[in-house]
């Protein structure tokens, strides 16, 4: 799988990844690679976006958008013709997790773009619009728009993009007629959680009043439930089935169901929650003696205004019912801006105007920095010895030469945090989703922080220093 969020639950493939990493570590060490051509400080983005190549304003914005340079896109909107500006404002609203504003801006444009034969802009609009419908809980419209995207744009979709849309494209038709999910209001609460044998967070839930433990993954695009658990609580499972490959890297058959009543920690209650049913064997880890019962993903967590993980094995959940009260207070702009970009969570680290874009993978165990980071810091690794590192991915990637950085300092707004023992790749892996960010922050880095918060209301990622 070529993107981070796209690996909705790459924990399912983690056992194989760990084994492949261990085997790679036993291979003979390659000679240290020659450093890439160095760029002047702060100029790395130009290399990736082509901003110095004399491109037109629109082409430059397309490159900036692909490079996650949302601040720069925003700064150039006033120079565009009105409809182009509307398109990019709609896409930025999508990245800022404001699906209703994005829908309002993009819906009037998509048919015009289709009739004009403008395939480049039509693809941008349809992809964002499909994601908007999904995040807004309109499964029927989301299913239709993903089908439009695949049918109309098939010849223009890259392999990465085909992987990215495989799950919603195939799974949403199974749930298109499901009733909309509703959420009972409740106050903020703190919940004790546990770490499962895979090193990820498990959370206590009730599935139709029966206690179970599910994995908590704020980066997963769907809620998932094991076939045995669906049978145990008497859920009706769809006869229709979809075969997907990008979840674990292996073909697996998935059905749909609706959970009438689902409660997190006995406090936060969902009604008519859609979940997708996987076969137990697809999420059974024999070596760890661990069977995944279910996964609580973004569709459920979107009912929260914020979610905080702490180093004392608790999570604080702040339901969205508090937003009206919060609206009377000043917004909390502490921390680093984060964005939803397809199946990735992108966080801007550092200070303007030289932010560096990283991906957050709250369900992946391994942190690593990309060759883009290495290109700008190669001199810091002079004299060190590179060794092979296997990038965690459900789509097998060959081992890559990498250096081990003992300590790297990251800046999340005003907070500075040191992360330790990070692999730094020296060469691109061939996936834009990985190569165009400066790195991927996995659970091993997040665990080195006292706490970290996904603030969905203000779109800020906040951390507490060690």
C-alpha positions as CSV (number, residue, x, y, z in Angstrom):
1,X,0.0,0.0,0.0
2,X,1.4,3.3,-1.0
3,X,-0.1,5.8,1.4
4,X,-0.4,5.9,5.2
5,X,-4.1,6.3,5.8
6,X,-4.6,4.0,2.9
7,X,-3.2,1.2,5.0
8,X,-6.4,1.6,7.1
9,X,-5.3,-1.3,9.3
10,X,-1.8,-2.2,8.3
11,X,-1.5,-3.6,11.8
12,X,-3.1,-6.7,10.1
13,X,0.0,-7.1,8.1
14,X,2.4,-6.1,10.9
15,X,3.5,-9.6,11.8
16,X,4.8,-10.2,8.3
17,X,6.4,-6.8,8.2
18,X,8.2,-7.4,11.5
19,X,9.5,-10.7,10.2
20,X,10.6,-9.1,6.9
21,X,12.3,-6.3,8.7
22,X,14.2,-8.7,10.9
23,X,15.3,-10.8,7.9
24,X,16.4,-7.6,6.1
25,X,18.5,-6.6,9.1
26,X,20.4,-9.9,8.8
27,X,21.3,-9.2,5.1
28,X,24.9,-7.9,4.4
29,X,25.0,-4.2,4.9
30,X,25.2,-2.2,1.8
31,X,27.9,0.5,1.4
32,X,26.8,3.9,2.6
33,X,25.0,5.6,-0.3
34,X,26.3,8.8,-1.8
35,X,24.3,11.8,-0.6
36,X,21.7,13.3,-2.9
37,X,22.4,16.7,-4.4
38,X,22.0,19.1,-1.6
39,X,19.4,21.9,-1.7
40,X,19.8,25.2,0.1
41,X,18.0,25.4,3.4
42,X,14.2,25.8,3.0
43,X,14.3,25.1,-0.7
44,X,13.4,21.4,-0.7
45,X,9.7,22.2,-1.5
46,X,10.7,23.8,-4.8
47,X,12.4,20.7,-5.9
48,X,9.2,18.7,-5.4
49,X,6.7,21.3,-6.6
50,X,8.4,22.8,-9.7
51,X,7.8,26.3,-8.5
52,X,10.9,27.5,-10.2
53,X,10.2,25.9,-13.5
54,X,8.1,28.6,-15.1
55,X,4.8,26.7,-14.8
56,X,1.5,28.5,-15.1
57,X,-0.2,29.5,-12.0
58,X,-2.7,26.7,-12.1
59,X,-0.1,24.0,-12.9
60,X,2.0,25.4,-10.0
61,X,-1.0,25.1,-7.7
62,X,-1.5,21.5,-8.8
63,X,2.1,20.7,-7.9
64,X,1.8,22.5,-4.6
65,X,-1.4,20.6,-3.8
66,X,0.2,17.2,-4.6
67,X,3.1,18.3,-2.4
68,X,0.8,19.0,0.6
69,X,1.8,22.7,0.5
70,X,-1.6,23.9,1.6
71,X,-0.5,27.2,3.1
72,X,1.1,28.2,-0.2
73,X,-2.0,27.2,-2.2
74,X,-4.1,29.3,0.1
75,X,-1.8,32.3,-0.4
76,X,-2.2,32.2,-4.2
77,X,-5.9,31.8,-4.6
78,X,-6.6,35.5,-5.1
79,X,-4.5,35.4,-8.3
80,X,-6.8,32.8,-10.0
81,X,-9.9,33.2,-12.1
82,X,-13.1,32.8,-9.9
83,X,-14.0,29.2,-10.9
84,X,-10.4,28.0,-10.5
85,X,-10.2,29.7,-7.1
86,X,-13.5,28.1,-6.1
87,X,-12.2,24.7,-7.0
88,X,-9.0,25.1,-4.9
89,X,-11.0,26.6,-2.0
90,X,-13.2,23.5,-2.1
91,X,-10.2,21.2,-2.1
92,X,-8.6,23.1,0.8
93,X,-11.9,22.8,2.7
94,X,-11.7,19.1,2.1
95,X,-8.1,19.0,3.5
96,X,-9.2,21.1,6.5
97,X,-11.9,18.5,7.4
98,X,-14.8,20.8,6.5
99,X,-16.7,18.5,4.2
100,X,-19.9,20.5,4.0
101,X,-18.1,23.7,2.9
102,X,-16.2,21.6,0.4
103,X,-19.4,20.0,-0.9
104,X,-21.0,23.5,-1.3
105,X,-18.0,24.7,-3.3
106,X,-17.4,21.6,-5.5
107,X,-20.8,20.3,-6.3
108,X,-21.7,23.2,-8.7
109,X,-18.4,22.7,-10.5
110,X,-18.1,19.0,-11.1
111,X,-20.6,18.7,-14.0
112,X,-19.1,21.8,-15.7
113,X,-15.7,20.3,-15.5
114,X,-17.0,17.0,-16.9
115,X,-18.7,18.6,-19.8
116,X,-15.7,20.7,-20.6
117,X,-13.4,17.7,-20.9
118,X,-11.1,19.1,-18.3
119,X,-10.0,15.7,-16.9
120,X,-7.3,17.1,-14.6
121,X,-9.5,19.4,-12.6
122,X,-12.5,16.9,-12.8
123,X,-10.4,14.3,-11.1
124,X,-9.3,16.7,-8.3
125,X,-12.9,17.7,-7.7
126,X,-14.4,14.2,-7.8
127,X,-11.8,12.8,-5.5
128,X,-12.3,15.5,-2.9
129,X,-16.1,15.3,-3.3
130,X,-16.2,11.5,-2.8
131,X,-14.1,11.9,0.4
132,X,-16.4,14.8,1.6
133,X,-19.6,12.6,1.3
134,X,-17.8,9.8,3.1
135,X,-16.7,12.0,6.0
136,X,-20.1,13.6,6.2
137,X,-21.7,10.1,6.6
138,X,-23.6,10.2,3.3
139,X,-22.7,6.6,2.2
140,X,-25.0,6.6,-0.8
141,X,-23.6,9.7,-2.4
142,X,-20.1,8.6,-1.5
143,X,-20.6,5.2,-3.2
144,X,-21.9,6.9,-6.3
145,X,-19.1,9.5,-6.4
146,X,-16.3,6.9,-6.0
147,X,-17.9,5.0,-8.8
148,X,-18.0,8.1,-11.0
149,X,-14.3,8.7,-10.1
150,X,-13.3,5.2,-11.1
151,X,-15.4,5.1,-14.2
152,X,-14.7,8.5,-15.6
153,X,-11.1,8.9,-14.5
154,X,-9.9,5.3,-14.8
155,X,-7.3,6.0,-17.5
156,X,-5.8,8.9,-15.4
157,X,-5.6,7.1,-12.0
158,X,-2.1,6.1,-10.9
159,X,-1.5,2.9,-9.1
160,X,-1.3,4.8,-5.9
161,X,-4.6,6.4,-6.5
162,X,-6.2,3.0,-7.5
163,X,-5.0,1.6,-4.2
164,X,-6.2,4.6,-2.3
165,X,-9.8,4.3,-3.6
166,X,-10.1,0.5,-3.6
167,X,-11.7,0.2,-0.2
168,X,-14.3,2.9,-0.5
169,X,-15.0,2.0,-4.1
170,X,-15.7,-1.7,-3.3
171,X,-17.1,-1.4,0.3
172,X,-19.4,1.5,0.1
173,X,-21.9,-0.1,-2.3
174,X,-22.4,-2.8,0.4
175,X,-23.5,-0.1,2.8
176,X,-25.1,2.5,0.5
177,X,-28.7,1.9,1.8
178,X,-27.7,1.7,5.5
179,X,-29.4,4.1,7.8
180,X,-27.4,7.2,8.9
181,X,-25.5,6.8,12.2
182,X,-26.7,8.9,15.1
183,X,-24.9,9.7,18.4
184,X,-26.3,10.4,21.9
185,X,-24.9,13.5,23.5
186,X,-22.6,13.1,26.5
187,X,-19.9,15.0,28.4
188,X,-16.2,14.6,28.0
189,X,-14.7,11.6,29.8
190,X,-11.5,9.8,30.4
191,X,-11.2,6.1,29.6
192,X,-8.6,3.5,30.7
193,X,-7.2,1.6,27.7
194,X,-4.7,-1.2,27.2
195,X,-1.9,-2.0,24.8
196,X,-2.6,-5.2,22.8
197,X,0.1,-7.7,21.7
198,X,0.6,-5.8,18.5
199,X,1.6,-2.7,20.4
200,X,-1.5,-0.8,19.5
201,X,-4.3,0.7,21.6
202,X,-7.4,-1.4,22.6
203,X,-10.5,0.3,24.0
204,X,-13.4,-1.2,26.0
205,X,-16.7,-1.1,24.0
206,X,-20.2,-2.6,24.2
207,X,-21.7,-4.1,21.1
208,X,-25.4,-4.3,21.7
209,X,-24.7,-4.2,25.4
210,X,-22.1,-7.0,25.3
211,X,-18.6,-6.0,26.5
212,X,-15.7,-6.4,24.0
213,X,-12.3,-4.8,23.3
214,X,-11.6,-3.1,20.0
215,X,-8.6,-1.5,18.5
216,X,-8.7,2.3,18.4
217,X,-7.4,3.8,15.2
218,X,-8.2,7.4,14.4
219,X,-6.6,7.0,11.0
220,X,-8.8,4.1,9.8
221,X,-11.4,5.1,7.2
222,X,-14.0,2.4,8.3
223,X,-15.2,0.6,11.4
224,X,-14.5,-3.2,11.2
225,X,-15.9,-6.1,13.1
226,X,-14.9,-9.8,13.2
227,X,-17.4,-12.3,11.7
228,X,-17.5,-14.4,14.9
229,X,-18.4,-11.3,17.0
230,X,-21.1,-10.2,14.4
231,X,-22.6,-13.7,14.7
232,X,-22.4,-13.7,18.5
233,X,-24.4,-10.6,18.9
234,X,-26.9,-11.5,16.2
235,X,-26.0,-8.9,13.6
236,X,-27.5,-9.1,10.1
237,X,-24.6,-9.5,7.7
238,X,-25.0,-8.5,4.0
239,X,-25.2,-11.3,1.5
240,X,-23.2,-9.1,-0.9
241,X,-19.5,-9.4,-0.5
242,X,-16.5,-7.4,-1.8
243,X,-13.0,-8.7,-2.3
244,X,-10.3,-6.2,-1.4
245,X,-6.5,-6.4,-1.5
246,X,-5.1,-3.2,-0.1
247,X,-6.1,-3.7,3.5
248,X,-3.5,-6.4,4.3
249,X,-1.8,-7.0,0.9
250,X,-3.8,-10.3,0.6
251,X,-7.2,-10.9,-1.0
252,X,-9.9,-10.8,1.7
253,X,-13.7,-10.9,1.5
254,X,-15.7,-8.3,3.4
255,X,-19.4,-7.9,4.1
256,X,-21.4,-5.0,5.6
257,X,-23.5,-4.8,8.8
258,X,-25.3,-2.2,10.9
259,X,-24.7,-2.3,14.7
260,X,-28.0,-1.1,16.3
261,X,-26.3,0.2,19.5
262,X,-22.6,0.6,20.1
263,X,-21.1,2.2,23.2
264,X,-17.6,3.3,24.0
265,X,-16.6,3.0,27.6
266,X,-20.3,2.9,28.7
267,X,-20.6,6.6,27.9
268,X,-20.5,7.5,24.2
269,X,-23.4,5.7,22.4
270,X,-23.8,5.3,18.7
271,X,-27.0,4.1,16.9
272,X,-27.1,2.4,13.5
273,X,-23.3,2.3,13.2
274,X,-22.1,0.8,9.9
275,X,-19.2,-1.7,10.2
276,X,-17.6,-4.0,7.7
277,X,-17.3,-7.6,8.6
278,X,-14.0,-9.4,8.1
279,X,-13.2,-13.1,8.5
280,X,-11.6,-13.9,11.8
281,X,-8.6,-15.5,10.1
282,X,-7.7,-12.3,8.3
283,X,-7.0,-10.6,11.7
284,X,-5.7,-13.5,13.8
285,X,-2.1,-13.3,14.9
286,X,-1.1,-16.8,15.9
287,X,2.4,-15.8,17.1
288,X,1.0,-13.2,19.4
289,X,-2.1,-15.3,20.4
290,X,-4.3,-12.2,19.5
291,X,-7.5,-12.1,17.6
292,X,-8.8,-8.7,16.6
293,X,-12.5,-8.3,17.5
294,X,-13.0,-5.0,15.8
295,X,-11.5,-1.7,14.9
296,X,-13.0,1.7,15.8
297,X,-12.1,4.1,13.0
298,X,-12.6,7.6,11.9
299,X,-16.4,7.2,11.0
300,X,-17.1,6.8,14.7
301,X,-14.4,9.1,16.0
302,X,-15.7,11.9,13.8
303,X,-18.4,12.3,16.5
304,X,-15.6,13.7,18.7
305,X,-14.2,17.3,18.7
306,X,-11.0,16.0,20.2
307,X,-9.2,12.8,21.2
308,X,-6.2,12.7,23.6
309,X,-3.9,9.8,24.2
310,X,-1.7,9.9,27.4
311,X,1.3,8.0,28.6
312,X,-0.6,6.6,31.6
313,X,-2.8,4.4,29.4
314,X,-5.8,6.6,29.2
315,X,-7.6,8.4,26.4
316,X,-9.8,11.5,26.8
317,X,-12.7,11.8,24.5
318,X,-14.5,15.1,24.0
319,X,-17.7,14.6,22.1
320,X,-18.8,17.1,19.5
321,X,-21.8,18.2,21.7
322,X,-19.4,20.5,23.4
323,X,-18.6,22.5,20.3
324,X,-21.4,25.0,20.8
325,X,-20.0,25.8,24.3
326,X,-16.5,25.9,22.8
327,X,-17.6,28.2,20.1
328,X,-18.1,31.0,22.7
329,X,-14.5,30.6,23.7
330,X,-11.4,31.6,21.8
331,X,-10.2,28.8,19.4
332,X,-7.2,26.8,20.6
333,X,-4.5,27.3,18.0
334,X,-1.7,25.7,20.0
335,X,0.0,22.8,18.4
336,X,0.7,22.0,14.7
337,X,-1.8,22.2,11.9
338,X,-2.9,18.9,10.5
339,X,-4.9,18.0,7.4
340,X,-6.8,15.1,6.0
341,X,-5.4,14.3,2.5
342,X,-7.1,11.3,1.0
343,X,-6.1,8.4,3.3
344,X,-3.3,10.4,5.0
345,X,-3.1,12.6,8.0
346,X,-0.6,15.3,7.3
347,X,0.9,17.4,10.0
348,X,2.9,20.6,9.5
349,X,6.0,20.6,11.8
350,X,8.2,23.6,12.4
351,X,7.5,27.3,11.9
352,X,6.1,29.3,9.0
353,X,7.1,29.7,6.3
354,X,9.3,26.6,6.4
355,X,6.9,24.0,7.7
356,X,7.8,20.4,6.9
357,X,5.0,18.0,6.2
358,X,4.9,14.6,8.0
359,X,2.3,11.9,7.9
360,X,0.9,10.5,11.2
361,X,0.2,6.8,11.3
362,X,-1.5,6.1,14.7
363,X,-1.9,2.5,13.8
364,X,1.6,1.8,12.6
365,X,4.4,0.8,14.9
366,X,7.3,2.1,13.0
367,X,8.5,5.7,12.6
368,X,10.8,6.5,9.7
369,X,11.9,9.6,7.9
370,X,12.0,9.8,4.1
371,X,14.8,10.5,1.6
372,X,13.4,14.0,1.4
373,X,14.5,14.6,5.0
374,X,17.8,13.0,4.2
375,X,18.4,15.2,1.2
376,X,18.3,18.2,3.5
377,X,20.3,16.7,6.4
378,X,22.8,14.3,4.7
379,X,25.8,16.0,6.3
380,X,24.5,15.0,9.7
381,X,25.0,11.3,8.8
382,X,28.6,11.6,7.4
383,X,30.8,8.8,8.6
384,X,27.9,6.6,9.7
385,X,27.1,3.2,8.2
386,X,23.8,2.6,6.4
387,X,21.9,-0.6,6.8
388,X,18.9,-2.1,5.1
389,X,15.4,-1.2,6.4
390,X,12.1,-2.6,5.2
391,X,9.4,0.1,5.0
392,X,6.2,-1.1,6.7
393,X,3.6,-1.5,3.9
394,X,1.0,-4.0,2.9
395,X,2.4,-3.7,-0.6
396,X,5.8,-5.3,-0.4
397,X,8.7,-2.9,-0.9
398,X,12.3,-3.9,-1.2
399,X,14.6,-3.1,1.7
400,X,16.1,0.4,1.5
401,X,19.4,1.7,2.8
402,X,18.9,3.8,5.8
403,X,20.7,5.5,8.7
404,X,19.7,5.2,12.3
405,X,19.3,8.7,13.9
406,X,19.7,8.4,17.7
407,X,17.8,11.7,18.4
408,X,15.8,14.1,16.2
409,X,14.0,17.2,17.5
410,X,10.5,17.9,16.2
411,X,8.6,21.1,16.7
412,X,4.8,20.9,17.0
413,X,3.9,24.6,17.2
414,X,5.6,25.9,20.3
415,X,6.3,22.4,21.7
416,X,9.6,20.7,21.0
417,X,9.9,17.0,21.3
418,X,12.9,14.7,20.9
419,X,12.3,11.3,19.2
420,X,14.9,8.6,19.4
421,X,16.1,5.8,17.2
422,X,14.5,6.8,13.9
423,X,15.3,5.2,10.6
424,X,16.2,7.8,7.9
425,X,15.8,6.5,4.3
426,X,18.5,7.6,1.8
427,X,16.6,6.8,-1.4
428,X,13.0,7.3,-2.6
429,X,10.8,4.2,-2.3
430,X,8.9,5.0,-5.5
431,X,5.6,6.0,-3.8
432,X,4.6,9.6,-3.9
433,X,2.6,9.2,-0.7
434,X,5.8,8.3,1.1
435,X,8.4,10.2,-0.8
436,X,6.7,13.6,-0.8
437,X,6.5,13.8,3.0
438,X,9.5,14.3,5.3
439,X,8.6,11.2,7.3
440,X,6.0,9.0,9.0
441,X,5.3,9.3,12.7
442,X,4.2,5.9,14.0
443,X,3.3,4.7,17.5
444,X,6.9,4.2,18.6
445,X,7.5,8.0,18.2
446,X,4.0,9.0,19.6
447,X,4.7,6.8,22.7
448,X,7.7,9.0,23.5
449,X,5.4,11.9,24.2
450,X,3.5,12.5,27.5
451,X,0.3,13.0,25.5
452,X,-0.9,13.8,22.0
453,X,-4.2,15.2,20.8
454,X,-6.1,15.1,17.6
455,X,-8.2,18.3,17.8
456,X,-10.7,17.9,15.0
457,X,-12.5,21.2,15.7
458,X,-9.4,23.4,15.3
459,X,-7.5,20.9,13.2
460,X,-4.5,21.0,15.5
461,X,-2.2,18.2,16.6
462,X,-0.9,19.0,20.1
463,X,1.7,17.2,22.1
464,X,3.0,17.5,25.6
465,X,6.8,17.6,25.9
466,X,8.6,14.8,27.7
